[in-house]
Amino acid sequence: MADNIPRLRADIESIADYKAGARPKPVHGVTTFKVSSNESHHDPLPSVTAAITQALPEINRYPDPSSADLVAAISQQFSVPAEHISLGTGSVALCGQIIQSAAGPGDEVIYAWRSFEAYPIWTQIAGATSVQVPLAADESHDLDAMKAAITNRTRVIFICSPNNPTGQISSAQDIAKFIKSVSPEILIVLDEAYIEYLPDELRSDSVGLYREHPNVVVLRTFSKAYGLAGLRVGYAFAQERISAALRKTALPFGVSTLAQVASIAALKAEAELMERVKFVQQERARVLAALRAQGWTPEESYANFVWLRLNEKTAHVYESLEQAGLSVRPFPNEGLRITVAEPEANDRVIDVLSGLV
């Protein structure tokens, strides 16, 4: 070991960097589009902007560390007790808070793969061991295989539905059956960052499941459908003992004043926001239909993106889209995740892919 340098944890260097969606590279004479991060392409609602503007004179003060007003608004919106609600700087932070609360060295965290790439990062930071269970052939979670992967070291299981990056869901019946089959000593996390893009009739009653099963945690976010990705607010529903642990492992003052007031305003504007969700659903259907007509074979998506399994063709298709002014999210030798965005961006995706089948 080299002398006279700070000593860090030996395993830190081996932790993978979180790969955010890249901004598009400039292309001469072409309007570029960022369709790599699953953000809402809509401008913030006027009511949300007004709430932020009104709160600007308060930014010299620390935010309310308990986010009491926002917690109360979420409580009312979803009929969930305030003490069952915990917040984080995006649902990604809550993933870390959950793992840090339940798992450490010698423990295991189970999740499907490929799924949300923060799961292995947070697991390794906690010193726990990842157990990655391959997706089923249709890109959905293989819940039977996940159940078979459980050992006496399992502490947390993540079910991401709709799944990032494949867009697939686990059925309400399968999720309920899985939860009943798992030991109540194991935390089961229903990661629902994209739940708003799923038709009501296909949603599991996740709020009912956490009420019935004390080991269930429900994760949601204001980043996607609510259009507040830049303000970083996620929330979780869980029984009081678990919620208390998530608050203890949260970053103090993590949810800013502007984030709190914007989230409250967004909840009040639910009807307007859901109209935007319907627009995305319609564009998603249009993009999927166009790609299938070209000869691509994407699975159905229930989020605000589409997934193309490309394997060894991934790099070539990615580069072609990039040269056309489109930044998408590549997963090397696996596929591309393409956000459903403004019609102009979607049209260009369709046009470029038409020549690559």
Secondary structure as UniProt FT lines:
FT   TURN            10..11
FT   HELIX           12..14
FT   TURN            28..29
FT   STRAND          33..34
FT   HELIX           46..55
FT   HELIX           56..58
FT   TURN            59..60
FT   TURN            65..66
FT   HELIX           68..78
FT   HELIX           82..84
FT   STRAND          85..88
FT   HELIX           91..102
FT   TURN            105..106
FT   STRAND          108..113
FT   HELIX           118..125
FT   TURN            126..127
FT   STRAND          129..134
FT   TURN            137..138
FT   HELIX           143..148
FT   TURN            152..153
FT   STRAND          154..160
FT   TURN            164..166
FT   HELIX           172..181
FT   TURN            184..185
FT   STRAND          187..191
FT   TURN            193..194
FT   HELIX           195..197
FT   HELIX           200..202
FT   HELIX           206..212
FT   TURN            214..215
FT   STRAND          216..221
FT   TURN            225..226
FT   TURN            229..231
FT   STRAND          234..237
FT   HELIX           240..248
FT   TURN            252..253
FT   HELIX           257..268
FT   HELIX           270..294
FT   STRAND          305..309
FT   HELIX           311..313
FT   HELIX           314..323
FT   TURN            324..325
FT   STRAND          326..327
FT   STRAND          329..331
FT   TURN            332..334
FT   STRAND          335..339
FT   HELIX           343..354
FT   TURN            355..356
//
